[in-house]
């Protein structure tokens, strides 16, 4: 029961999933947040290797060619991908690895790794989502409109996720996610080796 599980967290842009993930990893030490590779430019305050690994299109393609990514996809004209080596190392060390990626990538990972836990983060309402996007003040009206249109498409894929996480109160949202992951990690189907061990030990009493 020592190996960690992979948790894919998706959600609308502006739903606050990044904030939830940062708080989760700060509050509990059993998580590792996978840092994605992206071809988009850094936003103010973002640092290389912390929020993302920022790469050119050519560098990104090289990672694809070398099979260095678990998944990759395009989102609003930019490419995003998940580094393979880091994820596998953290899982082996017993960490639950959180991958914050969009729906395309989530479905690809679920196909390759069926045991992946899928969580979709959404706001209490779409009007609140619009307010959060506008309140950021980091993007043009055109980009915001693009993200809202994308949210329409993403909403149609919500039922492909195993869990929905409503981000209204941050602390409550973080604790709910933590409890969900703990329960999922204890699922019997994830612990067949441990079950076999206990069964053999029990048989020794007979």
N, C-alpha and C positions, 0 to 999 in steps of 0.2 A: 504493500500500500504506500510505498515511498515515492513512486513516480508521480509527477504532477500531471495536470490535465491542461489541454489547450482550450482557451475560451475566446471565441470570436465575438467582438462587440461592434455592432453597426448602429447606424442611426442617422437621422437627418442632420445635415450641416446646421449647426445652431442649437441642436438638442442638448448640448452640454456634455457629450460623452467624454471628451478629452478631460474636462474638469473632474468628472466622476472617476475616471481612471487614475488621475494623478492623486486624488484624495484616497482612493482605495489602496494604492501602493504605498502611500505615506502612512496610512493608519494601520495597515497589516503587513507583516514582513514575509508572508508566504507567496507573494506575487512578484512576477517579473513582467514589466511592460515592454513588449517588443517595439523596437524603434524601426519604423518603416523607411524605405528609400523612396524619394520622390524627385520629380523633375521640376516641380514648381519652385518659385523663388521664396526665400524665407520671409515670414511676416515680422514686423517689429518685435524685438524681444526674443525671437526664436534662435536657438543655437544648434550648430552642427553636432549631431550625435545625441542630442537631448530630445528635441521634438521630432526631428527627422534627420536622415542622412541625405543631404542635398546633392544631386548628381545631374549631369547633362544627359540629354537623350542618348548620346553615344555611349556614355558610361553605363547607363541603364540597360541598353541593349547588350552590352558585354556581359552584364550579370545574368541576363536571360540566357545568353548563349552558353555560359559556363554552368547553368543550372544552379545558380546561387540564390534563387528565389523560390520560396514555397508557392507563392502565387503573385500575380501582378495584374493590374487592370488600369484602364484610363478613366479619369473622372474630371469633368469640366476642363478638358483640353490638356490635362497633365497626367503623367504616369505615376503609379504607386505600386510598391512591392514589399514583400516580407522576406527578410534575410533568413535563409535556412539554418545556417550554423548556430546562430545565437539561440533560436527557438529550441533546437534539439539539445543543446547543452543545458539550458535552463530546465527543461522537462526532466532530463536525466538526474539533475541535482535536486529534484523534488519540488521545484517551484511550479505554481500554476501560471502559465504564460498567457497574458492578455494581448490579443491582437485586435487593434482598433482599425478595422477596414470596412469598405463599403460592400454592398450586396453581391456584386459580381465576384469579388475575391472570396467572400464568405462561402458562397456556393461551391467554388472551386476547391476550397480547403475541405469542406464537408464531404465532397466527393472523394478526395484523396485520403482524408483522415476521418472516417465515419464517427469516431468517438468524440469529435470536437463538439463542444457546447456552444450553441448559438444564442446570443442575446441581442435584442433590438431595443435601443434607447430612444424614447420619444417624449416630447413635451406633453403637458396636459391637454393642449389644444393647438391647432395650427396657427391661430392668431397669435398665441404666445411665441410660437416659432418665428413668425414674421418680426415680432417686436425684438426678439433676441438677435436676429440677423442684422436688423437695422441699427440696433444699439451698439453693435461691435465697433462701428465707425472705421473699419479697416478695409472695406470693399466698396466698389462703385455700385450704383443702382442697377447697372446692367448685370454685374456679377451676382448680386442678391436675387435678381429676377431669375437668373439661370439656376441658382440653388433652390429656389422655390419650385420651379418647374421640375427639377430633378427630384424634389421631395414627393411630387405627385406620382412619379414613376416608382420611387422607392416604397411608397405606401402600399403599392400593389404586391410587394414582395414580403410584407411583414408576416404573413401567415406561414412563411417557410421557416421562420425562427421558432425555437423551442420555448423561449422565454421573452416576455415583454417587460421592460423596466421603465416606469414612468418617472421622469426626472422633474419633480416638483420641489421637494425639500432635499438639499444636497446630502446631509448626513443620513437621513432616512433612506435615501436612494442607495448610498454607498453600503450601508449595513444590510440592506435587502439583497444587494448583489453578492456580498460576502457570504451570506447565509445560503443563497442559492447555489453558489459554487461549492461550498462545503458539503451540501447535501448531494450534489451531483458527483462529487469525488468519492462519496461513500456508496454510490449505487453498486449493487451486487455484481452487475454485469461488467463493471470496470475492475473488479477485484477477484477475478477467477483464480489467480495464482494463490492468493491469500485463502480463499475458500477451500481450495484443494489441500492446502497445508493443514488447515483446521480439521478437515475431514479425515486426513491421514492420522493426525494426532488423536482424534477421537476414536478411530478404529483400533488404535493401539490399546485402548482400555478394554476392548472386548476379548 
